[in-house]
Amino acid sequence: MKTKFIVIVALVAFSFSGVSQKKWGLKECVDHALENNITIKQNALNVELSKEDVVQAKGNFLPNLNASTNPGMNFGSSIGQNGARISTDNFRAGFNLSSNATIFNGFRNLTAYKQSQLGVESSKLELKRVQDDISLNVVNGYLNILFAKENLTAAKVQYEISKNQIQKLTNEVDAGVKAKGELLNVESTAAADEQNVVAQQNTLDLALLTLAQLLQVSPEGFDIATINVGSPSIATLYNNSDIVYKKAVNSRPEIIKAQIGVKNAELGIESAKGRYLPSLSFSAGMGTSYQHAFSFANSYFFKQVNDNLGYSLGFSLNIPIFNRFQTKSNVNKSIINKEISEIGLQSEKLRLKATIERVYLDAKAAAKTYESAQKSLTSQTEAFKNAQERYNFGAMTLFDFDQVRNRLVNAESSLIRAKYDYVFKTKVLKFYYGENILDQ
């Protein structure tokens, strides 16, 4: 029984350990953010609101139907038809059913319906833009963590090298081969390397916290799966920024949304001009009444309702002649709004072009920096190997050896930074080109 209990406890502990050690993949992070991000949820609700505008616009084509009643009681005296004052108490009630419908109002209902449909498209495009921004932020956060992890690994390797040197020099000092001053210098270097490990660990923790907050999950035990970004090639760059812009200008949601804004403004002009035209509406109704005098004999309720039943049909034609220049002013304002929308579209295109040009130049610079960092690391690695041999043979001082090693450490750090900087900036280019930024 005791053994079974221990096994159960072990299984429970293992299950909790498995939960805490869950590693999030890149696609999983993006999918979770798209599903749970507050800003995305707000914009999704805006889409639903715009759909209700379509429902309301459709309803304007239909007739309405309303029922009403006005019950009341009279007490005390009143003057009868013969001029004599009579005293009577009575109850009365009227019942009415009415309907109204717009037959023609200068096509304003049709225009409003078209505008509401454009509103749905515009809301969906804004949602898509927010989703794209969140996805890009998640990818950036994910790469920042990978960058921090590689930096931490490099820092730990250097610290291990320093510890091994301490051990080696300790033996040589004890054997009288090396002076104690060299050991103190190596211990000082090891202390600095240990501080760097702590700093890199803190950077990694902050990167993990940033991504966890973006995903709106608990940072406790949060970690990501390592993906191999490989060695990026400059061949992944496009020939020029115009290639990316021509593709982006026809697909980016902010551009399409601005184009819809121009169409909406054109419909606004049509709606304003519609007020120059006559409007025609139709109405129909039926009504009846019931009255009960407490001091007289009265007909039955249903007989009175049937006897007093009446119907009405009517048309209303409204011809605008002069309305203090209100319609003319509204038309002019609608034309101005269209011009504003057209300028807004051009502004969005210019902003997109400037962004892509900047991103393209950043990616080119990052590619060159990455290539330079590769060459630098190769040369520094060879220099370090040579310095290590010379130091081991006593042909180089510890100070000079540490200078070479520091240059190697800096070259490794620069290469890691350049690699992830280039990977992210090429992903941004792919993002604007419309490619999948989740590809490794």
C-alpha positions as CSV (number, residue, x, y, z in Angstrom):
1,M,0.0,0.0,0.0
2,K,2.8,2.3,0.9
3,T,4.6,1.6,-2.4
4,K,1.4,2.3,-4.3
5,F,1.1,5.7,-2.5
6,I,4.6,6.6,-3.4
7,V,4.0,5.7,-7.1
8,I,0.9,7.9,-7.2
9,V,2.7,10.8,-5.6
10,A,5.5,10.4,-8.1
11,L,3.1,10.4,-11.0
12,V,1.4,13.5,-9.8
13,A,4.7,15.3,-9.3
14,F,5.8,14.2,-12.8
15,S,2.5,15.5,-14.3
16,F,3.0,18.9,-12.6
17,S,6.6,19.0,-13.7
18,G,5.5,18.3,-17.3
19,V,3.1,21.2,-17.2
20,S,5.7,23.6,-15.9
21,Q,8.2,22.4,-18.5
22,K,5.8,23.0,-21.4
23,K,7.7,24.7,-24.3
24,W,5.7,26.9,-26.6
25,G,6.3,26.6,-30.4
26,L,6.3,29.7,-32.6
27,K,3.1,28.8,-34.4
28,E,1.5,28.0,-31.0
29,C,2.5,31.3,-29.6
30,V,1.1,33.2,-32.6
31,D,-2.2,31.2,-32.7
32,H,-2.7,31.8,-28.9
33,A,-2.1,35.5,-29.3
34,L,-4.6,35.7,-32.2
35,E,-7.2,33.9,-30.2
36,N,-6.8,35.6,-26.8
37,N,-5.3,39.1,-27.4
38,I,-7.6,41.8,-25.9
39,T,-7.1,44.2,-28.8
40,I,-8.0,41.5,-31.3
41,K,-11.1,40.7,-29.3
42,Q,-12.2,44.3,-29.3
43,N,-11.8,44.6,-33.1
44,A,-13.6,41.3,-33.6
45,L,-16.6,42.9,-31.7
46,N,-16.3,45.9,-33.9
47,V,-16.9,43.6,-36.9
48,E,-20.0,42.3,-35.2
49,L,-21.3,45.8,-34.6
50,S,-20.8,46.7,-38.3
51,K,-22.8,43.6,-39.3
52,E,-25.7,44.9,-37.2
53,D,-25.5,48.2,-39.2
54,V,-26.2,46.1,-42.3
55,V,-29.2,44.5,-40.6
56,Q,-30.5,48.0,-39.7
57,A,-29.9,49.2,-43.3
58,K,-31.8,46.3,-44.7
59,G,-34.7,47.0,-42.3
60,N,-35.1,50.5,-43.8
61,F,-36.5,48.9,-47.0
62,L,-39.4,47.2,-45.0
63,P,-42.6,48.8,-43.6
64,N,-43.0,49.2,-39.9
65,L,-46.0,48.0,-37.9
66,N,-47.1,49.6,-34.6
67,A,-50.1,49.0,-32.3
68,S,-51.4,51.5,-29.8
69,T,-54.2,52.0,-27.3
70,N,-55.3,55.0,-25.1
71,P,-57.6,53.8,-22.3
72,G,-59.0,56.5,-19.9
73,M,-61.9,57.3,-17.5
74,N,-64.1,60.4,-17.0
75,F,-65.7,61.3,-13.7
76,G,-68.1,64.1,-12.8
77,S,-70.4,66.3,-14.8
78,S,-70.3,67.3,-18.5
79,I,-72.4,69.3,-20.9
80,G,-74.6,67.1,-23.2
81,Q,-75.6,67.7,-26.8
82,N,-78.8,69.6,-25.6
83,G,-76.7,72.0,-23.6
84,A,-77.9,70.6,-20.3
85,R,-75.3,69.6,-17.7
86,I,-75.3,65.9,-17.0
87,S,-73.4,63.8,-14.5
88,T,-71.9,60.6,-15.8
89,D,-68.9,58.4,-15.2
90,N,-67.5,56.4,-18.1
91,F,-64.6,54.4,-19.4
92,R,-63.2,54.7,-22.9
93,A,-60.4,53.2,-25.0
94,G,-59.1,53.5,-28.5
95,F,-57.2,50.8,-30.4
96,N,-55.0,51.5,-33.4
97,L,-52.8,49.6,-35.8
98,S,-50.6,51.6,-38.2
99,S,-47.9,50.9,-40.8
100,N,-45.6,53.2,-42.7
101,A,-43.2,52.5,-45.6
102,T,-40.8,54.5,-47.6
103,I,-41.4,54.0,-51.3
104,F,-38.7,56.4,-52.6
105,N,-36.3,58.8,-50.8
106,G,-33.7,59.7,-53.4
107,F,-32.0,56.2,-53.1
108,R,-30.7,57.2,-49.6
109,N,-31.8,53.8,-48.2
110,L,-29.9,52.0,-50.9
111,T,-26.9,54.1,-50.4
112,A,-27.0,53.5,-46.7
113,Y,-27.1,49.8,-47.2
114,K,-24.1,49.9,-49.5
115,Q,-22.2,52.0,-47.0
116,S,-23.0,49.5,-44.2
117,Q,-21.6,46.7,-46.3
118,L,-18.4,48.7,-46.8
119,G,-18.3,49.2,-43.1
120,V,-18.2,45.5,-42.5
121,E,-15.3,45.1,-45.0
122,S,-13.5,48.0,-43.3
123,S,-13.9,46.5,-39.9
124,K,-12.6,43.1,-41.1
125,L,-9.5,44.8,-42.6
126,E,-8.8,46.7,-39.4
127,L,-9.0,43.3,-37.6
128,K,-6.6,41.8,-40.1
129,R,-4.2,44.7,-39.6
130,V,-4.2,44.3,-35.8
131,Q,-3.7,40.5,-36.2
132,D,-0.7,41.1,-38.5
133,D,0.8,43.5,-36.0
134,I,0.3,41.1,-33.1
135,S,1.8,38.2,-35.1
136,L,4.9,40.3,-36.0
137,N,5.3,41.3,-32.4
138,V,5.1,37.7,-31.3
139,V,7.7,36.6,-33.8
140,N,10.0,39.4,-32.7
141,G,9.5,38.4,-29.0
142,Y,10.2,34.7,-29.9
143,L,13.4,35.6,-31.7
144,N,14.5,37.8,-28.9
145,I,14.3,34.9,-26.5
146,L,16.3,32.7,-28.9
147,F,18.8,35.5,-29.2
148,A,19.1,35.8,-25.4
149,K,19.4,32.0,-25.0
150,E,22.3,31.9,-27.5
151,N,24.0,34.8,-25.7
152,L,23.5,33.0,-22.4
153,T,25.0,29.8,-23.8
154,A,28.0,31.7,-25.1
155,A,28.5,33.4,-21.8
156,K,28.4,30.1,-19.9
157,V,31.0,28.6,-22.3
158,Q,33.3,31.5,-21.6
159,Y,32.8,31.1,-17.9
160,E,33.6,27.4,-18.1
161,I,36.8,28.3,-20.0
162,S,37.8,30.7,-17.3
163,K,37.1,28.1,-14.6
164,N,39.2,25.6,-16.4
165,Q,42.0,28.1,-16.7
166,I,41.7,28.7,-12.9
167,Q,42.1,25.0,-12.3
168,K,45.0,24.7,-14.7
169,L,46.8,27.8,-13.3
170,T,46.2,26.6,-9.7
171,N,48.1,23.4,-10.4
172,E,50.9,25.3,-12.2
173,V,51.1,27.9,-9.3
174,D,51.3,25.0,-6.8
175,A,54.0,23.4,-8.9
176,G,55.9,26.7,-9.0
177,V,55.6,27.0,-12.8
178,K,53.4,30.1,-12.8
179,A,53.3,33.2,-10.6
180,K,50.3,33.7,-8.3
181,G,49.6,37.0,-10.0
182,E,48.5,35.3,-13.2
183,L,46.1,33.2,-11.1
184,L,44.6,36.3,-9.6
185,N,44.1,37.8,-13.1
186,V,42.4,34.7,-14.3
187,E,40.1,34.7,-11.2
188,S,39.3,38.3,-11.9
189,T,38.4,37.4,-15.5
190,A,36.3,34.5,-14.3
191,A,34.4,36.8,-11.9
192,A,33.6,39.1,-14.8
193,D,32.5,36.1,-16.9
194,E,30.2,35.0,-14.1
195,Q,28.7,38.5,-13.9
196,N,28.1,38.3,-17.6
197,V,26.2,35.0,-17.2
198,V,24.0,36.6,-14.6
199,A,23.3,39.6,-16.9
200,Q,22.5,37.4,-19.8
201,Q,20.2,35.2,-17.7
202,N,18.4,38.4,-16.6
203,T,18.1,39.5,-20.2
204,L,16.6,36.0,-21.1
205,D,14.2,36.3,-18.1
206,L,13.0,39.7,-19.3
207,A,12.5,38.4,-22.9
208,L,10.5,35.5,-21.6
209,L,8.4,37.8,-19.4
210,T,7.7,40.2,-22.4
211,L,6.5,37.4,-24.6
212,A,4.4,35.8,-21.8
213,Q,2.7,39.2,-21.2
214,L,2.1,39.6,-24.9
215,L,0.4,36.2,-24.9
216,Q,-1.4,37.0,-21.7
217,V,-0.2,33.8,-20.0
218,S,1.5,33.4,-16.6
219,P,5.3,33.9,-16.9
220,E,5.8,31.3,-14.2
221,G,7.6,28.4,-15.9
222,F,7.0,29.9,-19.3
223,D,9.5,28.8,-22.0
224,I,9.7,28.3,-25.7
225,A,10.9,25.5,-27.9
226,T,14.2,26.1,-29.6
227,I,14.0,26.3,-33.4
228,N,16.9,26.3,-35.8
229,V,17.1,29.6,-37.6
230,G,20.1,28.2,-39.4
231,S,22.6,30.5,-41.2
232,P,20.6,33.1,-43.1
233,S,21.7,33.8,-46.6
234,I,21.7,37.2,-48.3
235,A,20.0,35.4,-51.2
236,T,16.7,35.6,-49.3
237,L,16.6,39.3,-50.0
238,Y,14.5,40.7,-52.8
239,N,16.2,42.5,-55.7
240,N,14.7,45.9,-54.6
241,S,12.1,47.5,-52.4
242,D,9.8,48.2,-55.3
243,I,9.1,44.5,-55.7
244,V,7.9,44.3,-52.2
245,Y,5.9,47.6,-52.4
246,K,4.0,46.6,-55.6
247,K,2.9,43.4,-53.9
248,A,2.1,45.0,-50.6
249,V,0.1,48.0,-52.0
250,N,-2.4,45.5,-53.4
251,S,-2.7,43.3,-50.4
252,R,-2.0,45.3,-47.2
253,P,-5.2,45.8,-45.2
254,E,-4.5,49.5,-44.4
255,I,-4.3,50.3,-48.1
256,I,-7.5,48.4,-49.0
257,K,-9.3,50.0,-46.0
258,A,-8.3,53.4,-47.3
259,Q,-9.6,52.5,-50.7
260,I,-12.9,51.5,-49.1
261,G,-12.9,54.9,-47.4
262,V,-12.9,56.6,-50.8
263,K,-15.8,54.4,-52.0
264,N,-17.7,55.2,-48.9
265,A,-17.1,58.9,-49.4
266,E,-18.4,58.6,-53.0
267,L,-21.6,56.9,-51.6
268,G,-21.8,59.8,-49.2
269,I,-22.0,62.2,-52.1
270,E,-24.8,60.2,-53.7
271,S,-26.7,60.1,-50.4
272,A,-26.4,63.9,-50.0
273,K,-27.6,64.5,-53.6
274,G,-30.5,62.3,-53.0
275,R,-32.1,65.0,-50.8
276,Y,-32.6,67.1,-54.0
277,L,-35.1,64.5,-55.1
278,P,-38.8,64.1,-54.0
279,S,-39.6,61.5,-51.4
280,L,-42.7,59.3,-51.4
281,S,-44.0,57.3,-48.5
282,F,-47.1,55.1,-47.8
283,S,-49.2,54.7,-44.7
284,A,-52.0,52.5,-43.7
285,G,-53.9,52.1,-40.5
286,M,-57.0,50.7,-38.8
287,G,-58.6,51.8,-35.5
288,T,-61.6,51.3,-33.3
289,S,-62.9,52.4,-29.9
290,Y,-64.9,51.3,-27.0
291,Q,-66.9,53.3,-24.4
292,H,-68.7,52.3,-21.3
293,A,-71.0,54.7,-19.4
294,F,-71.6,53.5,-15.8
295,S,-75.1,55.1,-15.6
296,F,-76.5,53.9,-18.9
297,A,-77.0,50.7,-20.8
298,N,-74.0,49.9,-23.1
299,S,-73.4,47.8,-26.1
300,Y,-71.2,44.8,-25.7
301,F,-67.4,45.3,-26.1
302,F,-67.1,43.3,-29.3
303,K,-70.1,44.9,-30.9
304,Q,-68.8,48.4,-30.2
305,V,-65.3,47.5,-31.5
306,N,-66.8,46.1,-34.7
307,D,-69.2,49.0,-35.2
308,N,-66.4,51.6,-34.6
309,L,-63.8,49.9,-36.8
310,G,-62.3,52.2,-39.4
311,Y,-59.5,52.0,-42.0
312,S,-57.1,54.5,-43.5
313,L,-54.7,54.5,-46.5
314,G,-52.5,57.4,-47.5
315,F,-49.5,58.6,-49.5
316,S,-47.2,61.4,-48.7
317,L,-45.2,63.2,-51.3
318,N,-42.5,65.6,-50.2
319,I,-41.0,67.8,-52.9
320,P,-37.9,69.8,-51.7
321,I,-38.0,73.4,-53.0
322,F,-35.9,75.4,-50.6
323,N,-34.3,74.3,-47.4
324,R,-31.9,77.2,-46.6
325,F,-29.1,75.7,-48.7
326,Q,-28.7,72.8,-46.3
327,T,-28.7,70.2,-49.0
328,K,-26.2,72.1,-51.2
329,S,-23.9,72.5,-48.2
330,N,-24.1,68.8,-47.3
331,V,-23.3,67.9,-50.9
332,N,-20.2,70.2,-50.8
333,K,-19.1,68.7,-47.5
334,S,-19.4,65.2,-48.9
335,I,-17.3,66.2,-51.9
336,I,-14.7,67.6,-49.5
337,N,-14.8,64.4,-47.5
338,K,-14.1,62.4,-50.6
339,E,-11.1,64.5,-51.3
340,I,-9.9,64.0,-47.7
341,S,-10.3,60.2,-48.2
342,E,-8.3,60.3,-51.4
343,I,-5.5,62.2,-49.7
344,G,-5.7,59.7,-46.9
345,L,-5.3,56.9,-49.4
346,Q,-2.2,58.5,-50.9
347,S,-0.8,59.2,-47.5
348,E,-1.2,55.5,-46.6
349,K,0.6,54.5,-49.8
350,L,3.4,56.9,-49.1
351,R,3.7,55.7,-45.5
352,L,3.8,52.1,-46.7
353,K,6.4,52.8,-49.3
354,A,8.6,54.7,-46.9
355,T,8.3,51.8,-44.3
356,I,9.2,49.2,-46.9
357,E,12.1,51.2,-48.2
358,R,13.4,51.6,-44.6
359,V,12.9,47.9,-43.8
360,Y,14.6,46.9,-47.0
361,L,17.6,49.1,-46.3
362,D,17.7,47.7,-42.7
363,A,17.6,44.2,-44.0
364,K,20.5,44.9,-46.5
365,A,22.5,46.5,-43.8
366,A,21.8,43.6,-41.5
367,A,22.9,41.1,-44.2
368,K,26.2,42.9,-44.6
369,T,26.7,43.1,-40.9
370,Y,26.0,39.4,-40.6
371,E,28.5,38.6,-43.3
372,S,31.1,40.8,-41.7
373,A,30.4,39.2,-38.3
374,Q,31.0,35.7,-39.8
375,K,34.3,36.8,-41.3
376,S,35.3,38.4,-38.0
377,L,34.4,35.3,-36.0
378,T,36.4,33.1,-38.3
379,S,39.5,35.3,-38.0
380,Q,39.1,35.7,-34.3
381,T,38.7,32.0,-33.8
382,E,42.0,31.3,-35.7
383,A,43.7,34.1,-33.7
384,F,42.5,32.6,-30.4
385,K,43.8,29.1,-31.4
386,N,47.2,30.6,-32.2
387,A,47.2,32.7,-29.0
388,Q,46.3,29.7,-26.9
389,E,49.2,27.7,-28.3
390,R,51.6,30.6,-27.7
391,Y,50.3,31.1,-24.2
392,N,50.7,27.4,-23.4
393,F,54.3,27.6,-24.6
394,G,54.9,30.7,-22.6
395,A,55.4,32.9,-25.6
396,M,52.4,35.2,-24.7
397,T,51.5,37.0,-21.5
398,L,48.2,36.3,-19.8
399,F,47.2,39.9,-20.4
400,D,47.7,39.6,-24.2
401,F,46.0,36.3,-24.2
402,D,42.9,37.8,-22.4
403,Q,42.8,40.5,-25.0
404,V,42.6,37.9,-27.8
405,R,40.0,35.9,-25.9
406,N,37.9,39.0,-25.3
407,R,38.0,39.8,-29.0
408,L,36.7,36.3,-29.7
409,V,33.9,36.7,-27.1
410,N,32.9,40.0,-28.7
411,A,33.0,38.4,-32.2
412,E,30.7,35.6,-31.0
413,S,28.3,38.0,-29.4
414,S,28.3,40.2,-32.5
415,L,27.6,37.2,-34.8
416,I,24.6,36.1,-32.6
417,R,23.2,39.6,-32.6
418,A,23.7,40.1,-36.3
419,K,22.1,36.7,-37.1
420,Y,18.9,37.4,-35.2
421,D,18.7,41.0,-36.4
422,Y,19.0,39.8,-40.0
423,V,16.5,37.0,-39.5
424,F,13.9,39.3,-38.0
425,K,14.3,42.0,-40.6
426,T,14.0,39.5,-43.5
427,K,10.8,38.2,-41.8
428,V,9.5,41.8,-41.8
429,L,10.2,42.0,-45.5
430,K,8.4,38.7,-46.0
431,F,5.5,40.0,-43.9
432,Y,5.0,43.0,-46.2
433,Y,5.4,40.8,-49.3
434,G,2.6,38.6,-48.0
435,E,4.7,35.5,-47.2
436,N,4.3,33.3,-44.2
437,I,6.5,34.7,-41.4
438,L,6.2,31.5,-39.4
439,D,8.4,29.6,-41.7
440,Q,11.7,28.8,-40.1
